[in-house]
Amino acid sequence: MSLFTDDDARVEQTVRRGGRRVGLLMMAVTVFGMLGLAILPSPYVIERPGPVIDTLGSVTVDGVDVPLIEIPDEPTYPTEGSLSLLTVNVLGNPESSPSWFEVMRAWVTPSQSVVPVDQVFPPGVSTEQRREQSRVDMENSQQEAIAAALRAIGEPYESRLVVVDLLEGSPAAEVVEPDDEIVAVNGVSVRDVTALRAEIARNGVGGAAEVTIRRDGAEQSVSITPVLSEGTDRVPVIGVLIAGQYEFPIDVRIQLENVGGPSAGMIFALGIIDKLTPGSLSGGAEVAGTGTIAADGSVGRIGGVVQKMHGAVGVGADVFLAPLANCGEISGNIPGELDVYPVATLNEAIAVLQAVESGSSTDDFARCGQ
């Protein structure tokens, strides 16, 4: 005897059909939701390896091949191997961010990094202002690289700091003008951008700094209270764009288009030294490197070091020189068999390359988790 009536069977079939419809509806909602997320913009940008450029080689400028580093009026020496600078491409900006699909793919790609858009494009700073800052940083980096290289080989020079522009609403905007020369901060002479930043950081944001400027040949003192910069690494700033102007005894020309920022400074300095001194600095090894440089030879932290290591591997580099301050990011993230050497000064970088060139042991040099 049946336990169900015809009515019960019809109800059961209706419930089953309804359950299937609900399941299909939920599946459709999920699929369309995922597709929607895949194409919707995200609040992130993606950092990935960019072009790798040999400072000992040539580049195309205005359609013509020219040496990246040219020293026209001085004896130069043949070089071997490569001393390559590394770059990072940023996918996205505040106006056009990558989709969630691109972000999810980048999250599982070791050579790429997902970064909040505000860390790369600080609020209140326009894309044009960021581009201008990047251009000025590159120019300063080249000048400080020349200064550091000449200092390393014993060539003296003169330098000064000149205001290029001021950020609107910045602490310095009311008292400093373009073309002013910054001479000292709180009585301490500053001859390069790194020294200026160090003195502003030492002053902090708790009170005014006494900044000595030279305008139309006359010195005067102005009070400026620094504020914290935007972005991830917040440091005291006064809101000026500064260019280091140097009087070098040697004409060194660095010719590079469409690359901004200060992170190629160390490798520029090594390329200059390699050209101005006998022998090959790297002994023919394929070397890549990154790090800011100060005129005194100090090597500073940079962004995107993991992406740059992957870029170095991609061009077959044997040796990678990186700032000691980046060790935390380097440890555990070294791709392939790349030999990574963290350095704090230009002299340390030179010592590593001399050991590589001579074939002697490099065991005594610091490593980042290797």
N, C-alpha and C positions, 0 to 999 in steps of 0.2 A: 504494500500500500504506500502511495506517495505521501511524503511528509509535507509537501507544498501544494497549495492550490494554484490554479492558473493565474489568479491575481498576484499571488506571491512571486511567481516566476516572472510576470511582467514587471513587477516592481524591481526585482533583482536585476533584470536586463537594463532597466532604466538607470539604476544606480551605477551599473558597470559602464554604460555608455557615458553617463555624467562624469564618472571618475576618469575615463579616458579623455574626455574633453578638457577637464581641469588639468590633467597631466600634460596634454598637448599644449594647452594655453600657457601653463607655467614654463614648459620647455621653450615655447616661442618667445615669452617675455624674457627668459634668461638669454637666449640667443641674440635677440634684438638689443637687450641691455648690454651684452658684451660687445656687439658690433658698435653700439653707440659710444661705449667707453673707448673703443679702439680708435674712433675718429675724433672724439672730443679733445680739445686742448687740455694740457695738464699744467700744473704750477711749477714745472721743472724745465731745466735745459739738460742737454746731454753733452758731456765732454768725451771726445774720442781722439785718437792719434791724428795729427796733421802732417803736413809735408816735413821731410827731413832734408836739410840743406848743408852741404859740405862747405865750411868756411874757407877751406884751402882751394876750392874749385871756383867755377864761374857761375854767374846767374844772368838772366836776361832782364835788361833794363831798357825800356822804350824800344823793345824789339832788337836790341843789340846785346851780344854776349860780352860780358865784362868780368874781370876778377871780382869776387865778392869783397876781398880785402886787397886794396891796391896801395902801394907805397912807392910813388913814382920817382922821387928824387933821392932815394937811399939805396945802397946795395942790399939786395935780398938774396936768399938762398933757396935752393930746391927743397921741396918737401915731399914726403911720402905718406902713404896711407890717407886717412881722413880725420878731420876734427869737425864733426857734424853737430849743428844746432837742431833742436827739436821743437816742434810746435804742437799746439792742441787746437782742434776745431771744436767750436761750440755750435751745436744744433739747437736753434731756437733763440728767442728773445722775448721781451715783455709783450710785443705786438703779435708775435707769431710763435707760440710754444709748440713743442712736439706733441703728438697724440699719445694717449695712454698706451696704445699698442707699441709705439716706438719706445716709450719709457720702460714698459715691461720687458721688451726684448733687450734693451740696454742693461737692465738690472742683472740679467743672466749672462752678459757678455763680459769676460774679464778685462778686456781692453777698453771698456767704456765705463763712464761714471755718471750717475744721475744726481744732479745738484739743484736745490731750490733756486728758482729764477732770481730771487732777491739777493742771493749770495754773489751772483755774477753781474747782475744789473741792479745795483742798489737803488731803492726808491728815492726819488728826487733828483736823480742823475739821468739826464736824457741820453739816448743812444749816441747822439752827436757829441755830447760832452765826454762820454766814455771813449768814443773813438779818438777824440782829440787828446785825452789823457794817455791813451795807449800809444799814440804817435809820439807825444812828448817823452813818455817813458822809454820808448825805443831810442830816440835821439840821445837822451841822457845816458842810457845804457851804453851806447856806442862811444860816447865821449869818456865815460868813466872806464870803459874797457881799454881805450887808448891810454888814459892816464895810468891805470893799473899796470898795463904792459910796459910802458916807459919807465915807470917806477921800478918794476922788477928787473929791468936791464940797466938801471942807473942813469936814466935821462931825466933831468929836471924840467919843470914846466910851471906856468902860472895859471891860476884859475879864479873864477868868480861866479856868483849865483845871481841870475837875473829873473825877475818875475815876468812870465809870459802872459798869464791871464789870471783872473780871480773868479771863484765860483760865486754865483749870485747868492746874497744873504750870508756869506761866510764871515767868520770873525775878522778876517783881514780886509774885507771889502771896503770898509769906511776909511781905512788909514793907509792902505798900501795901494800903489798904482802900477800898471804895467810899465816895464822898463826900469823899475826900482831895482837896485842891487841890494841883496840881503848880506850884511857883513858879519853880524854876530847875533847870538841869542843869549840873553842874560849874561852878557859880557864875554861869552865864549865864542871865539872866531869860528866861522863855518865856511869851508872852502869847497865843499861838494854837497850833493843832495843827501847822501847818506849821513853826513855830519849834521846837517840841518834837521833831518828827521829824528836823529838821536837826541838832539838838544830839546826839541819840542816834546818828545816822549818823556825826557827827564823832567821837564817842567810839569807835565800832566795837565789835567783839566780843572784842577782845584783853584787856580789863580792865574793872574795875567803873567805873560812872559814879556820881558823888555827886549824888543827886536830892534836892532840897529840897522837902518837902511841908508843907502847913499842915493840921493836924488839930485840930478843936475850937478853932480860933483860935490854936494854938501851932505855931510852925515847928520842924521837925526835919529832920535829914539822914539818908538811908538809902543804902546801897550796893547797886546793882543792876548785874549784868553782862548786857548785851544778848546776844541770840542772833539768828541769821539767820532771817528769816521763811520760811514755806513758799511754794511757787508759783514762778512764772517770775522775777519781779523780786525777788530775795531781798535784803532790806535789814535792818540791825540793828533789833530791836524789843525792848521790855521786857514785852510781853504784857498791855497794859491797853487798855480801851476808854475813850476820852477824849471829853468833850463840852466845846466852848468855850462859856462863859457870858458874855454881853456885856450891858452896860448902855448901850443906845442912846438918844440923845435923840429919836429918831423911831421911831414904831411902824410897822414894816414886817412885813406878814404874807405869807408864801409858802404857798399852799395847793395841795398836790399829793398825790394818793393813788397807791399801787402803783408808785412809781418809787423806786429806791434808788441808792446810790452817790454819789460826789462829782463826777461829770463835768459836771454842769450848772452848776457854780459860776460860771464866767465869764459865761454867758448870763443867769443870774439877776442878776448885778451890772449888766450892760448894761440889762436891763429896768427895774431900779430907777432907774438914772440917767436913762433915757429918760422915765420918769414924773415924776421930781422936777425936771427941767430943761426950760426952754422949747424949743419946736421939736421936730422929729422927728430922732432920732439917726441913723436910716438913710435919711431922705429918702423914705420910702415903698417902699424896696427890700425884697424878700423875702430876709431874712437868716437863716441857720441857723448854729449854732456849738456847740462843745464844748470842754471844758477845765476842769480843776480851778482853784480860785481860793484864794489866801491873802489874809489880811487886808491885807497890804502890796501887793496887786495882782498878785503873781506868778501866771502861768498855767502849770499843770503838765500833764504827759503823761497821756493816758487810753488805755483799751483800746477796741478795736472801731472805730477811726477809719474804716476802709474801709467797713464796714457803715453807719456814720453818714453818710458822703458819699453813698452810694446812697439812704439815707433822705431826705437833703436834696433830691436830684434828684427823688425820687418826689413831693415836694410842691411842686415848681416853684421851689425857692430859686435866687436869682441869685448870692448871695455866701455863702461858707462860711468861718467863722473857726475855726482849729484851733491847738492848741499847737505852738510851734516844735519842741518835743522829739519830735513825731510825724512830722517831715518824712521820715524814712527810709521809713516805711510809706506816706506819701501819694504820694511821687514815683513816677510810672508807673502809679498806680492811680486817677487822678481820672476819674470817670465823666462822660460828656457834655461840656457846655460850662461846667461849674461853675467859678466863679472862687474859688480857694482861697487864703486869706491866712494864713500862719503867724504867730503872735504870741507873745511871751514875757511880756507884761504887759498889764494892763487898759488902761493908757494907749495902748499900741500898737493895741489893738482899737478904742478910741474914735477914734484918728486915722484908721484905715482907714474906719470908718463915716462920719466927717466928710468924708473925700475923696469917698466914694460919694454922700453927701447933696448935696455942693456941685457934683458933676459934674466935679471936677478930676481930673487924671491920677493913677492909682494905680501908675504904672510904677516909682516909687521904693521901693515896698514889696516886701519879700522874698517869694519864691515857692518852692514845693517842686517843682522840676523842670519848671515850666511855662515 
